[in-house]
Amino acid sequence: MTNFASWVKSLGQALKSFSPYHRGLMKLVSLLSIILILSACAANHGKHQHEQAGTKNERYLDPKCNAEEWNKGFESMEKDTIAHMDAMLAHLPLRKGDVIADVGAGTGALERHLAALVGPKGKVFAVDVAPAFIPFMKKRFKDEGLTQVEVIQGELERTTLAPASVDVILVVDTYHHFDHPAKMLADFGQILRNGGHLVVVDFKRTPGARQWVLDHVDKSQEEFVKEITGNGFTFLREEKIPFKESFQLTFRKN
């Protein structure tokens, strides 16, 4: 911006030689300067918004995000987590009366099943960052009579849940969307009670994986484990589920 101001000053001095048109030309230069400055500010603001949104989640934060359309894909039987839902949920370290946070709940495909696992005395937090998914889930759970399910508007770096309020955190097909995994894992450590568990289900990034996975997921299973154990968790096991291209890992809070 300093260089730009110097350029305007130099141009103004040069235009003095064009008198008597100097004043008119200077007004034009001033107007153009204002336009260029405003354009630069707008560009920086747009860049700031983009950085805030995060390159991995921008489409979910888009005001045009359509929850109905996303719901069709989220509940497709072609997804490992839908085709093998019963096995996936059966391996959760969950008991009646527990509190579970489904982080990255999307449009709420799992909540009815999670509510059945924790029972009427338990609690399910359906957490997501997508503004369009929040009213969709609220209406869905109200229609389904799921009184123990609460919808939470999450943020990119935290769940917004209270400290020591959760027994189990479930992250299905969402961990690879975390722009700041260390910050999110720190939040997980805060909201989990002592002895609480973190369960991560995600895609296997292997040489034989389909191109969508290779383009979409930036870490291998081993890198997932290393990152999570390096941020306050102990790796317990990989669950034996007949997924085609996914894995399910169970961790305990240190």
NUPADO-246994 format. One record per residue (C-alpha): chain; residue in one letter; x negated, y, z. Coordinates in steps of 0.25 Angstrom, whole numbers, always signed. Layout:
REM NUPADO-246994
<r nutor="A" guti="A" x="X" y="Y" z="Z"/>
...
//
This chain:
REM NUPADO-246994
<r nutor="A" guti="M" x="+0" y="+0" z="+0"/>
<r nutor="A" guti="T" x="-12" y="+9" z="+3"/>
<r nutor="A" guti="N" x="-17" y="+7" z="-11"/>
<r nutor="A" guti="F" x="-3" y="+10" z="-17"/>
<r nutor="A" guti="A" x="-3" y="+23" z="-10"/>
<r nutor="A" guti="S" x="-17" y="+27" z="-15"/>
<r nutor="A" guti="W" x="-12" y="+24" z="-29"/>
<r nutor="A" guti="V" x="+0" y="+33" z="-28"/>
<r nutor="A" guti="K" x="-8" y="+44" z="-22"/>
<r nutor="A" guti="S" x="-18" y="+43" z="-34"/>
<r nutor="A" guti="L" x="-7" y="+42" z="-44"/>
<r nutor="A" guti="G" x="-1" y="+55" z="-38"/>
<r nutor="A" guti="Q" x="-14" y="+63" z="-39"/>
<r nutor="A" guti="A" x="-15" y="+58" z="-54"/>
<r nutor="A" guti="L" x="-1" y="+63" z="-57"/>
<r nutor="A" guti="K" x="-4" y="+77" z="-52"/>
<r nutor="A" guti="S" x="-11" y="+79" z="-66"/>
<r nutor="A" guti="F" x="+3" y="+77" z="-72"/>
<r nutor="A" guti="S" x="+9" y="+90" z="-66"/>
<r nutor="A" guti="P" x="+20" y="+95" z="-67"/>
<r nutor="A" guti="Y" x="+25" y="+81" z="-67"/>
<r nutor="A" guti="H" x="+17" y="+77" z="-55"/>
<r nutor="A" guti="R" x="+29" y="+78" z="-45"/>
<r nutor="A" guti="G" x="+38" y="+70" z="-53"/>
<r nutor="A" guti="L" x="+28" y="+59" z="-56"/>
<r nutor="A" guti="M" x="+24" y="+59" z="-41"/>
<r nutor="A" guti="K" x="+39" y="+57" z="-38"/>
<r nutor="A" guti="L" x="+39" y="+45" z="-47"/>
<r nutor="A" guti="V" x="+26" y="+39" z="-41"/>
<r nutor="A" guti="S" x="+32" y="+41" z="-27"/>
<r nutor="A" guti="L" x="+45" y="+34" z="-31"/>
<r nutor="A" guti="L" x="+37" y="+23" z="-38"/>
<r nutor="A" guti="S" x="+28" y="+22" z="-25"/>
<r nutor="A" guti="I" x="+41" y="+20" z="-16"/>
<r nutor="A" guti="I" x="+46" y="+9" z="-25"/>
<r nutor="A" guti="L" x="+33" y="+2" z="-26"/>
<r nutor="A" guti="I" x="+32" y="+3" z="-10"/>
<r nutor="A" guti="L" x="+46" y="-2" z="-8"/>
<r nutor="A" guti="S" x="+44" y="-14" z="-18"/>
<r nutor="A" guti="A" x="+31" y="-18" z="-10"/>
<r nutor="A" guti="C" x="+38" y="-17" z="+3"/>
<r nutor="A" guti="A" x="+50" y="-26" z="-3"/>
<r nutor="A" guti="A" x="+40" y="-36" z="-8"/>
<r nutor="A" guti="N" x="+33" y="-37" z="+5"/>
<r nutor="A" guti="H" x="+46" y="-38" z="+13"/>
<r nutor="A" guti="G" x="+50" y="-49" z="+3"/>
<r nutor="A" guti="K" x="+37" y="-56" z="+6"/>
<r nutor="A" guti="H" x="+39" y="-55" z="+21"/>
<r nutor="A" guti="Q" x="+52" y="-61" z="+20"/>
<r nutor="A" guti="H" x="+47" y="-72" z="+11"/>
<r nutor="A" guti="E" x="+36" y="-75" z="+22"/>
<r nutor="A" guti="Q" x="+46" y="-75" z="+33"/>
<r nutor="A" guti="A" x="+55" y="-84" z="+25"/>
<r nutor="A" guti="G" x="+43" y="-94" z="+23"/>
<r nutor="A" guti="T" x="+40" y="-100" z="+10"/>
<r nutor="A" guti="K" x="+46" y="-114" z="+14"/>
<r nutor="A" guti="N" x="+59" y="-109" z="+19"/>
<r nutor="A" guti="E" x="+63" y="-97" z="+10"/>
<r nutor="A" guti="R" x="+74" y="-104" z="+3"/>
<r nutor="A" guti="Y" x="+81" y="-108" z="+16"/>
<r nutor="A" guti="L" x="+80" y="-93" z="+20"/>
<r nutor="A" guti="D" x="+86" y="-88" z="+7"/>
<r nutor="A" guti="P" x="+99" y="-81" z="+9"/>
<r nutor="A" guti="K" x="+104" y="-89" z="-3"/>
<r nutor="A" guti="C" x="+101" y="-102" z="+4"/>
<r nutor="A" guti="N" x="+113" y="-111" z="+2"/>
<r nutor="A" guti="A" x="+116" y="-121" z="+13"/>
<r nutor="A" guti="E" x="+126" y="-129" z="+6"/>
<r nutor="A" guti="E" x="+116" y="-132" z="-5"/>
<r nutor="A" guti="W" x="+105" y="-135" z="+4"/>
<r nutor="A" guti="N" x="+114" y="-144" z="+12"/>
<r nutor="A" guti="K" x="+116" y="-153" z="+0"/>
<r nutor="A" guti="G" x="+101" y="-156" z="-1"/>
<r nutor="A" guti="F" x="+99" y="-157" z="+14"/>
<r nutor="A" guti="E" x="+109" y="-168" z="+15"/>
<r nutor="A" guti="S" x="+105" y="-176" z="+2"/>
<r nutor="A" guti="M" x="+103" y="-191" z="+4"/>
<r nutor="A" guti="E" x="+91" y="-190" z="-4"/>
<r nutor="A" guti="K" x="+84" y="-183" z="+8"/>
<r nutor="A" guti="D" x="+76" y="-193" z="+17"/>
<r nutor="A" guti="T" x="+82" y="-186" z="+29"/>
<r nutor="A" guti="I" x="+96" y="-188" z="+25"/>
<r nutor="A" guti="A" x="+95" y="-202" z="+19"/>
<r nutor="A" guti="H" x="+88" y="-207" z="+32"/>
<r nutor="A" guti="M" x="+94" y="-197" z="+42"/>
<r nutor="A" guti="D" x="+99" y="-208" z="+51"/>
<r nutor="A" guti="A" x="+84" y="-214" z="+53"/>
<r nutor="A" guti="M" x="+78" y="-200" z="+54"/>
<r nutor="A" guti="L" x="+88" y="-196" z="+65"/>
<r nutor="A" guti="A" x="+87" y="-209" z="+72"/>
<r nutor="A" guti="H" x="+72" y="-207" z="+74"/>
<r nutor="A" guti="L" x="+74" y="-193" z="+81"/>
<r nutor="A" guti="P" x="+70" y="-193" z="+96"/>
<r nutor="A" guti="L" x="+83" y="-188" z="+100"/>
<r nutor="A" guti="R" x="+93" y="-192" z="+111"/>
<r nutor="A" guti="K" x="+107" y="-188" z="+115"/>
<r nutor="A" guti="G" x="+108" y="-174" z="+121"/>
<r nutor="A" guti="D" x="+95" y="-170" z="+114"/>
<r nutor="A" guti="V" x="+93" y="-157" z="+107"/>
<r nutor="A" guti="I" x="+87" y="-157" z="+93"/>
<r nutor="A" guti="A" x="+83" y="-146" z="+83"/>
<r nutor="A" guti="D" x="+85" y="-149" z="+69"/>
<r nutor="A" guti="V" x="+75" y="-139" z="+63"/>
<r nutor="A" guti="G" x="+78" y="-137" z="+48"/>
<r nutor="A" guti="A" x="+92" y="-142" z="+49"/>
<r nutor="A" guti="G" x="+95" y="-136" z="+36"/>
<r nutor="A" guti="T" x="+110" y="-138" z="+34"/>
<r nutor="A" guti="G" x="+112" y="-148" z="+46"/>
<r nutor="A" guti="A" x="+111" y="-162" z="+39"/>
<r nutor="A" guti="L" x="+106" y="-168" z="+52"/>
<r nutor="A" guti="E" x="+114" y="-161" z="+63"/>
<r nutor="A" guti="R" x="+126" y="-170" z="+64"/>
<r nutor="A" guti="H" x="+117" y="-182" z="+66"/>
<r nutor="A" guti="L" x="+108" y="-175" z="+76"/>
<r nutor="A" guti="A" x="+120" y="-171" z="+84"/>
<r nutor="A" guti="A" x="+124" y="-185" z="+85"/>
<r nutor="A" guti="L" x="+111" y="-189" z="+90"/>
<r nutor="A" guti="V" x="+110" y="-179" z="+101"/>
<r nutor="A" guti="G" x="+125" y="-180" z="+104"/>
<r nutor="A" guti="P" x="+135" y="-170" z="+110"/>
<r nutor="A" guti="K" x="+125" y="-166" z="+121"/>
<r nutor="A" guti="G" x="+113" y="-164" z="+112"/>
<r nutor="A" guti="K" x="+110" y="-152" z="+103"/>
<r nutor="A" guti="V" x="+106" y="-150" z="+88"/>
<r nutor="A" guti="F" x="+99" y="-137" z="+84"/>
<r nutor="A" guti="A" x="+100" y="-136" z="+68"/>
<r nutor="A" guti="V" x="+89" y="-126" z="+65"/>
<r nutor="A" guti="D" x="+86" y="-120" z="+52"/>
<r nutor="A" guti="V" x="+80" y="-107" z="+46"/>
<r nutor="A" guti="A" x="+90" y="-106" z="+34"/>
<r nutor="A" guti="P" x="+100" y="-96" z="+37"/>
<r nutor="A" guti="A" x="+110" y="-102" z="+27"/>
<r nutor="A" guti="F" x="+109" y="-116" z="+34"/>
<r nutor="A" guti="I" x="+114" y="-110" z="+48"/>
<r nutor="A" guti="P" x="+128" y="-107" z="+45"/>
<r nutor="A" guti="F" x="+129" y="-119" z="+36"/>
<r nutor="A" guti="M" x="+125" y="-128" z="+48"/>
<r nutor="A" guti="K" x="+134" y="-121" z="+58"/>
<r nutor="A" guti="K" x="+146" y="-123" z="+50"/>
<r nutor="A" guti="R" x="+142" y="-138" z="+47"/>
<r nutor="A" guti="F" x="+140" y="-141" z="+62"/>
<r nutor="A" guti="K" x="+153" y="-134" z="+66"/>
<r nutor="A" guti="D" x="+160" y="-142" z="+56"/>
<r nutor="A" guti="E" x="+154" y="-155" z="+60"/>
<r nutor="A" guti="G" x="+157" y="-152" z="+75"/>
<r nutor="A" guti="L" x="+142" y="-152" z="+79"/>
<r nutor="A" guti="T" x="+143" y="-144" z="+91"/>
<r nutor="A" guti="Q" x="+129" y="-148" z="+96"/>
<r nutor="A" guti="V" x="+122" y="-143" z="+84"/>
<r nutor="A" guti="E" x="+117" y="-129" z="+84"/>
<r nutor="A" guti="V" x="+112" y="-122" z="+72"/>
<r nutor="A" guti="I" x="+99" y="-113" z="+74"/>
<r nutor="A" guti="Q" x="+94" y="-103" z="+64"/>
<r nutor="A" guti="G" x="+79" y="-106" z="+65"/>
<r nutor="A" guti="E" x="+67" y="-98" z="+60"/>
<r nutor="A" guti="L" x="+55" y="-101" z="+51"/>
<r nutor="A" guti="E" x="+46" y="-103" z="+63"/>
<r nutor="A" guti="R" x="+55" y="-107" z="+74"/>
<r nutor="A" guti="T" x="+68" y="-114" z="+77"/>
<r nutor="A" guti="T" x="+73" y="-103" z="+87"/>
<r nutor="A" guti="L" x="+77" y="-114" z="+97"/>
<r nutor="A" guti="A" x="+75" y="-112" z="+112"/>
<r nutor="A" guti="P" x="+63" y="-117" z="+118"/>
<r nutor="A" guti="A" x="+64" y="-132" z="+124"/>
<r nutor="A" guti="S" x="+78" y="-133" z="+118"/>
<r nutor="A" guti="V" x="+76" y="-145" z="+109"/>
<r nutor="A" guti="D" x="+72" y="-160" z="+111"/>
<r nutor="A" guti="V" x="+70" y="-164" z="+96"/>
<r nutor="A" guti="I" x="+66" y="-156" z="+84"/>
<r nutor="A" guti="L" x="+70" y="-162" z="+70"/>
<r nutor="A" guti="V" x="+64" y="-156" z="+58"/>
<r nutor="A" guti="V" x="+69" y="-163" z="+45"/>
<r nutor="A" guti="D" x="+63" y="-159" z="+31"/>
<r nutor="A" guti="T" x="+60" y="-145" z="+37"/>
<r nutor="A" guti="Y" x="+46" y="-145" z="+43"/>
<r nutor="A" guti="H" x="+39" y="-143" z="+30"/>
<r nutor="A" guti="H" x="+47" y="-130" z="+29"/>
<r nutor="A" guti="F" x="+40" y="-124" z="+41"/>
<r nutor="A" guti="D" x="+32" y="-112" z="+37"/>
<r nutor="A" guti="H" x="+25" y="-111" z="+51"/>
<r nutor="A" guti="P" x="+25" y="-125" z="+56"/>
<r nutor="A" guti="A" x="+17" y="-122" z="+68"/>
<r nutor="A" guti="K" x="+27" y="-111" z="+73"/>
<r nutor="A" guti="M" x="+39" y="-120" z="+71"/>
<r nutor="A" guti="L" x="+32" y="-132" z="+79"/>
<r nutor="A" guti="A" x="+29" y="-122" z="+90"/>
<r nutor="A" guti="D" x="+43" y="-118" z="+90"/>
<r nutor="A" guti="F" x="+47" y="-133" z="+90"/>
<r nutor="A" guti="G" x="+38" y="-135" z="+102"/>
<r nutor="A" guti="Q" x="+45" y="-124" z="+110"/>
<r nutor="A" guti="I" x="+59" y="-129" z="+107"/>
<r nutor="A" guti="L" x="+57" y="-143" z="+110"/>
<r nutor="A" guti="R" x="+58" y="-148" z="+124"/>
<r nutor="A" guti="N" x="+47" y="-156" z="+131"/>
<r nutor="A" guti="G" x="+45" y="-170" z="+124"/>
<r nutor="A" guti="G" x="+54" y="-165" z="+112"/>
<r nutor="A" guti="H" x="+52" y="-171" z="+98"/>
<r nutor="A" guti="L" x="+50" y="-165" z="+84"/>
<r nutor="A" guti="V" x="+54" y="-174" z="+72"/>
<r nutor="A" guti="V" x="+50" y="-169" z="+58"/>
<r nutor="A" guti="V" x="+55" y="-176" z="+46"/>
<r nutor="A" guti="D" x="+49" y="-171" z="+33"/>
<r nutor="A" guti="F" x="+44" y="-175" z="+19"/>
<r nutor="A" guti="K" x="+31" y="-183" z="+16"/>
<r nutor="A" guti="R" x="+21" y="-175" z="+8"/>
<r nutor="A" guti="T" x="+14" y="-187" z="+2"/>
<r nutor="A" guti="P" x="+7" y="-188" z="-12"/>
<r nutor="A" guti="G" x="+19" y="-196" z="-17"/>
<r nutor="A" guti="A" x="+30" y="-187" z="-12"/>
<r nutor="A" guti="R" x="+39" y="-180" z="-22"/>
<r nutor="A" guti="Q" x="+35" y="-167" z="-27"/>
<r nutor="A" guti="W" x="+45" y="-159" z="-19"/>
<r nutor="A" guti="V" x="+39" y="-164" z="-6"/>
<r nutor="A" guti="L" x="+25" y="-161" z="-11"/>
<r nutor="A" guti="D" x="+30" y="-147" z="-14"/>
<r nutor="A" guti="H" x="+38" y="-145" z="-2"/>
<r nutor="A" guti="V" x="+31" y="-151" z="+9"/>
<r nutor="A" guti="D" x="+17" y="-146" z="+12"/>
<r nutor="A" guti="K" x="+12" y="-156" z="+23"/>
<r nutor="A" guti="S" x="+10" y="-171" z="+24"/>
<r nutor="A" guti="Q" x="+16" y="-179" z="+35"/>
<r nutor="A" guti="E" x="+3" y="-179" z="+42"/>
<r nutor="A" guti="E" x="+2" y="-164" z="+41"/>
<r nutor="A" guti="F" x="+15" y="-163" z="+47"/>
<r nutor="A" guti="V" x="+11" y="-171" z="+59"/>
<r nutor="A" guti="K" x="-2" y="-164" z="+61"/>
<r nutor="A" guti="E" x="+5" y="-150" z="+61"/>
<r nutor="A" guti="I" x="+16" y="-154" z="+71"/>
<r nutor="A" guti="T" x="+6" y="-161" z="+80"/>
<r nutor="A" guti="G" x="-3" y="-149" z="+80"/>
<r nutor="A" guti="N" x="+9" y="-140" z="+85"/>
<r nutor="A" guti="G" x="+13" y="-147" z="+98"/>
<r nutor="A" guti="F" x="+19" y="-160" z="+94"/>
<r nutor="A" guti="T" x="+15" y="-175" z="+95"/>
<r nutor="A" guti="F" x="+18" y="-184" z="+84"/>
<r nutor="A" guti="L" x="+25" y="-196" z="+88"/>
<r nutor="A" guti="R" x="+29" y="-204" z="+76"/>
<r nutor="A" guti="E" x="+34" y="-205" z="+61"/>
<r nutor="A" guti="E" x="+48" y="-211" z="+61"/>
<r nutor="A" guti="K" x="+50" y="-223" z="+52"/>
<r nutor="A" guti="I" x="+61" y="-218" z="+43"/>
<r nutor="A" guti="P" x="+63" y="-223" z="+28"/>
<r nutor="A" guti="F" x="+61" y="-209" z="+22"/>
<r nutor="A" guti="K" x="+57" y="-208" z="+8"/>
<r nutor="A" guti="E" x="+49" y="-195" z="+9"/>
<r nutor="A" guti="S" x="+50" y="-190" z="+23"/>
<r nutor="A" guti="F" x="+44" y="-193" z="+37"/>
<r nutor="A" guti="Q" x="+49" y="-191" z="+51"/>
<r nutor="A" guti="L" x="+40" y="-187" z="+62"/>
<r nutor="A" guti="T" x="+42" y="-187" z="+77"/>
<r nutor="A" guti="F" x="+34" y="-177" z="+86"/>
<r nutor="A" guti="R" x="+35" y="-174" z="+101"/>
<r nutor="A" guti="K" x="+32" y="-160" z="+107"/>
<r nutor="A" guti="N" x="+19" y="-160" z="+114"/>
//
